Amino acid sequence: MAAKSTSTTKSYDGFTDEEREAMKERAKELKGTRARGSRAKADGEADLLAKVAEMADADRVLAEGVHALVKKVAPGLTPKTWYGMPAYAKDGKVVFFFQSAGKFKARYATLGFNDPATLDDGDMWPTAFALTTLTPEVEARIEALIAKATA
């Protein structure tokens, strides 16, 4: 007969509090999208900007910069939130997203790309990029990535 554990440590269910919160946000987003219908693009941008406004200063500056680049390079993308993060979709599918450093207590923000971005380059290519500051060089790289992702 196996002995019972008398450990008082908390059990770990596999998700952090931040991950659970992101999943709850995604469920709310899905419900909201169905209810919006044709207003989805305008309401999606309002939701995205509201999320950006909640961010810490450094993350907010990066997110605002990325948003401005998207509007310049790919104005046809649909802005929205995705798991509570600013994201941009094409034909209903999220192409890329901005994850603030504060979202999951990381040391840097991330610009991540999903499958619809088709950034394919041989047998291996990056799909996420650490982002710490927007310099003219970084902005040019982001613009090129957005252009390739939405071509």
VENQUI-V830248 format. One record per residue. N is the residue number from 1. RES is the residue in one letter. PHI is phi in radians with two decimals (999 if undefined). Layout:
n->N res->RES phi->PHI
n->N res->RES phi->PHI
This chain:
n->1 res->M phi->999
n->2 res->A phi->-1.32
n->3 res->A phi->-1.34
n->4 res->K phi->-1.33
n->5 res->S phi->-1.31
n->6 res->T phi->-1.93
n->7 res->S phi->-1.13
n->8 res->T phi->-1.81
n->9 res->T phi->-1.26
n->10 res->K phi->-1.17
n->11 res->S phi->-1.37
n->12 res->Y phi->-1.96
n->13 res->D phi->-1.64
n->14 res->G phi->1.76
n->15 res->F phi->-2.18
n->16 res->T phi->-1.37
n->17 res->D phi->-1.02
n->18 res->E phi->-1.15
n->19 res->E phi->-1.16
n->20 res->R phi->-1.09
n->21 res->E phi->-1.11
n->22 res->A phi->-1.09
n->23 res->M phi->-1.15
n->24 res->K phi->-1.13
n->25 res->E phi->-1.10
n->26 res->R phi->-1.10
n->27 res->A phi->-1.08
n->28 res->K phi->-1.13
n->29 res->E phi->-1.09
n->30 res->L phi->-1.11
n->31 res->K phi->-1.13
n->32 res->G phi->-1.17
n->33 res->T phi->-1.12
n->34 res->R phi->-1.10
n->35 res->A phi->-1.32
n->36 res->R phi->-1.43
n->37 res->G phi->1.05
n->38 res->S phi->-1.26
n->39 res->R phi->-1.47
n->40 res->A phi->-0.98
n->41 res->K phi->-1.14
n->42 res->A phi->-1.12
n->43 res->D phi->-1.18
n->44 res->G phi->-1.11
n->45 res->E phi->-1.17
n->46 res->A phi->-1.08
n->47 res->D phi->-1.11
n->48 res->L phi->-1.05
n->49 res->L phi->-1.14
n->50 res->A phi->-1.15
n->51 res->K phi->-1.13
n->52 res->V phi->-1.08
n->53 res->A phi->-1.08
n->54 res->E phi->-1.36
n->55 res->M phi->-1.28
n->56 res->A phi->-1.09
n->57 res->D phi->-0.86
n->58 res->A phi->-1.08
n->59 res->D phi->-1.17
n->60 res->R phi->-1.09
n->61 res->V phi->-1.05
n->62 res->L phi->-1.12
n->63 res->A phi->-1.10
n->64 res->E phi->-1.11
n->65 res->G phi->-1.13
n->66 res->V phi->-1.09
n->67 res->H phi->-1.05
n->68 res->A phi->-1.10
n->69 res->L phi->-1.14
n->70 res->V phi->-1.09
n->71 res->K phi->-1.08
n->72 res->K phi->-1.33
n->73 res->V phi->-1.54
n->74 res->A phi->-2.44
n->75 res->P phi->-1.12
n->76 res->G phi->-1.38
n->77 res->L phi->-1.22
n->78 res->T phi->-1.65
n->79 res->P phi->-1.30
n->80 res->K phi->-2.85
n->81 res->T phi->-1.86
n->82 res->W phi->-2.51
n->83 res->Y phi->0.96
n->84 res->G phi->1.39
n->85 res->M phi->-1.98
n->86 res->P phi->-1.07
n->87 res->A phi->-2.56
n->88 res->Y phi->-2.36
n->89 res->A phi->-2.08
n->90 res->K phi->-2.30
n->91 res->D phi->0.94
n->92 res->G phi->1.44
n->93 res->K phi->-1.93
n->94 res->V phi->-1.18
n->95 res->V phi->-1.54
n->96 res->F phi->-2.67
n->97 res->F phi->-2.57
n->98 res->F phi->-1.97
n->99 res->Q phi->-1.93
n->100 res->S phi->-1.17
n->101 res->A phi->-1.07
n->102 res->G phi->-1.25
n->103 res->K phi->-1.00
n->104 res->F phi->-2.17
n->105 res->K phi->1.00
n->106 res->A phi->-1.59
n->107 res->R phi->-1.57
n->108 res->Y phi->-2.64
n->109 res->A phi->-1.34
n->110 res->T phi->-2.33
n->111 res->L phi->-1.85
n->112 res->G phi->-1.99
n->113 res->F phi->-2.10
n->114 res->N phi->-1.70
n->115 res->D phi->-0.85
n->116 res->P phi->-1.04
n->117 res->A phi->-1.22
n->118 res->T phi->0.73
n->119 res->L phi->-1.44
n->120 res->D phi->-0.79
n->121 res->D phi->-2.63
n->122 res->G phi->1.36
n->123 res->D phi->-1.63
n->124 res->M phi->-2.71
n->125 res->W phi->-2.69
n->126 res->P phi->-1.33
n->127 res->T phi->-2.14
n->128 res->A phi->-2.51
n->129 res->F phi->-2.31
n->130 res->A phi->-1.21
n->131 res->L phi->-2.35
n->132 res->T phi->-2.05
n->133 res->T phi->-2.76
n->134 res->L phi->-1.80
n->135 res->T phi->-1.76
n->136 res->P phi->-0.99
n->137 res->E phi->-1.18
n->138 res->V phi->-1.14
n->139 res->E phi->-1.04
n->140 res->A phi->-1.11
n->141 res->R phi->-1.13
n->142 res->I phi->-1.13
n->143 res->E phi->-1.02
n->144 res->A phi->-1.13
n->145 res->L phi->-1.13
n->146 res->I phi->-1.09
n->147 res->A phi->-1.07
n->148 res->K phi->-1.17
n->149 res->A phi->-1.19
n->150 res->T phi->-1.92
n->151 res->A phi->-1.24
